[in-house]
Amino acid sequence: MHKFYGILLGVFMLFTSPTFATERFTTELNITVTNIDTSRGGNIVVMIFGEEGFPKNHALALLTATKKVLSNTMVFTFLINQPEVAIKVLHDENGDGEVTKNWTGIYPKDGLGFSNDQKIGLTGPPNYLKSKIRFVAPKSEATISIIY
């Protein structure tokens, strides 16, 4: 019985030791959204994702910000608490928060942009591994161009 408590104490100390404690990572991320078609009106929605949910499940976005379209270039600022994320930008013309499809029912009618200049292709939207960006500095920048 004493051996069990000794092992339990050792495991507890291992995971609470300062050498094994993980430091909290935070970076200020400034995202510049370009190529906005102001004639379409609506909102620009920027979504920050971890691997889960990217890029289709908007409810699983870690952070989301929405601004009314005012110019062809807009800047969004986020505080990010993890070392890597993927970004999706939606030009939400009708304000429903979802990607509207064109007449094919497959391709988007709304403008979209993704981190690392990823695009929607014949095989569908980009994946997290190709879209993720890693942070190493307390301040980071990304530019995402919307494609219509």
C-alpha positions as CSV (number, residue, x, y, z in Angstrom):
1,M,0.0,0.0,0.0
2,H,2.8,2.4,0.8
3,K,4.4,1.6,-2.5
4,F,1.2,2.7,-4.3
5,Y,1.2,6.1,-2.4
6,G,4.9,6.5,-3.3
7,I,4.2,6.0,-7.0
8,L,1.2,8.3,-6.8
9,L,3.3,11.0,-5.1
10,G,6.0,10.6,-7.7
11,V,3.6,11.0,-10.6
12,F,2.0,14.1,-8.9
13,M,5.4,15.7,-8.5
14,L,6.4,14.9,-12.1
15,F,3.4,16.7,-13.5
16,T,3.5,19.6,-11.1
17,S,7.2,20.3,-11.2
18,P,8.2,23.7,-12.7
19,T,10.4,22.0,-15.3
20,F,7.4,20.2,-16.8
21,A,4.9,23.0,-16.5
22,T,4.0,24.5,-19.9
23,E,4.2,28.2,-20.3
24,R,1.1,30.0,-21.5
25,F,1.7,31.2,-25.1
26,T,0.1,34.5,-26.2
27,T,0.6,36.5,-29.4
28,E,-1.2,39.5,-30.8
29,L,-2.2,38.7,-34.3
30,N,-3.0,41.4,-36.8
31,I,-4.8,40.1,-39.9
32,T,-5.1,42.4,-42.9
33,V,-7.9,41.3,-45.2
34,T,-7.4,42.5,-48.8
35,N,-9.3,42.4,-52.1
36,I,-12.7,43.1,-50.5
37,D,-15.4,43.9,-53.1
38,T,-17.1,46.8,-51.4
39,S,-20.0,46.8,-53.9
40,R,-21.3,43.5,-52.5
41,G,-21.9,45.1,-49.0
42,G,-22.4,42.7,-46.0
43,N,-19.8,41.8,-43.4
44,I,-16.3,40.4,-43.3
45,V,-16.1,37.5,-40.8
46,V,-12.7,36.3,-39.6
47,M,-12.5,32.9,-37.9
48,I,-9.5,31.5,-36.0
49,F,-9.4,27.7,-35.8
50,G,-7.5,25.0,-34.1
51,E,-7.4,21.8,-36.1
52,E,-10.9,20.8,-35.0
53,G,-13.7,22.2,-37.3
54,F,-11.5,23.9,-39.9
55,P,-12.7,25.2,-42.3
56,K,-16.4,24.2,-42.4
57,N,-17.7,24.1,-38.9
58,H,-17.9,27.7,-37.9
59,A,-19.3,26.9,-34.4
60,L,-15.9,25.3,-33.6
61,A,-13.9,28.4,-34.3
62,L,-11.7,29.4,-31.4
63,L,-12.3,33.1,-32.1
64,T,-14.5,35.0,-34.5
65,A,-14.8,38.7,-35.4
66,T,-17.3,40.4,-37.7
67,K,-17.1,43.9,-39.2
68,K,-19.3,45.7,-41.7
69,V,-17.6,46.1,-45.1
70,L,-16.3,49.7,-45.2
71,S,-13.3,49.5,-47.5
72,N,-11.4,47.1,-49.8
73,T,-8.8,46.5,-47.0
74,M,-9.7,45.9,-43.3
75,V,-7.6,44.9,-40.3
76,F,-8.6,42.6,-37.5
77,T,-6.7,42.0,-34.2
78,F,-6.8,38.9,-32.1
79,L,-5.0,37.7,-29.0
80,I,-4.1,34.1,-29.7
81,N,-3.3,31.7,-26.9
82,Q,-1.9,28.8,-28.8
83,P,1.2,28.4,-31.0
84,E,-0.6,27.6,-34.3
85,V,-3.9,28.3,-35.9
86,A,-5.6,28.3,-39.3
87,I,-7.6,31.4,-40.5
88,K,-10.7,31.6,-42.6
89,V,-12.2,34.8,-43.9
90,L,-15.7,35.0,-45.2
91,H,-17.3,37.9,-47.1
92,D,-20.8,37.3,-45.7
93,E,-22.9,39.3,-48.1
94,N,-26.3,38.3,-46.7
95,G,-25.4,38.3,-43.0
96,D,-26.3,34.7,-42.3
97,G,-22.8,33.7,-41.1
98,E,-22.6,30.8,-43.5
99,V,-21.0,30.3,-46.9
100,T,-23.6,30.7,-49.7
101,K,-23.1,28.4,-52.6
102,N,-23.4,29.4,-56.3
103,W,-25.7,27.8,-58.8
104,T,-23.7,24.5,-58.8
105,G,-24.4,24.0,-55.1
106,I,-20.8,23.1,-54.7
107,Y,-18.7,26.3,-55.1
108,P,-19.1,29.3,-52.9
109,K,-20.8,32.5,-54.1
110,D,-19.4,34.5,-51.1
111,G,-15.8,35.5,-51.2
112,L,-13.4,33.4,-49.1
113,G,-9.8,33.6,-48.0
114,F,-7.6,31.3,-46.0
115,S,-4.2,31.5,-44.3
116,N,-1.1,30.5,-46.3
117,D,-2.9,31.6,-49.5
118,Q,-4.8,28.3,-49.6
119,K,-7.7,28.1,-52.0
120,I,-10.8,25.9,-52.6
121,G,-9.9,23.4,-55.3
122,L,-11.6,20.6,-57.2
123,T,-11.1,18.4,-54.1
124,G,-12.8,20.9,-51.8
125,P,-11.6,23.3,-49.2
126,P,-8.0,23.5,-47.9
127,N,-7.0,21.3,-44.9
128,Y,-5.6,22.4,-41.6
129,L,-2.0,21.2,-42.2
130,K,-1.6,23.3,-45.3
131,S,-3.4,26.3,-43.8
132,K,-1.9,26.5,-40.3
133,I,0.4,29.3,-39.3
134,R,2.9,29.0,-36.3
135,F,3.7,31.9,-34.0
136,V,7.1,32.5,-32.5
137,A,6.9,36.2,-31.6
138,P,4.6,38.2,-29.2
139,K,3.3,40.1,-32.3
140,S,2.5,38.5,-35.6
141,E,0.9,39.5,-38.9
142,A,-1.0,37.8,-41.6
143,T,-2.5,39.0,-44.9
144,I,-5.4,37.2,-46.4
145,S,-6.8,38.1,-49.9
146,I,-10.4,37.3,-50.5
147,I,-11.2,35.3,-53.7
148,Y,-14.6,35.6,-55.3
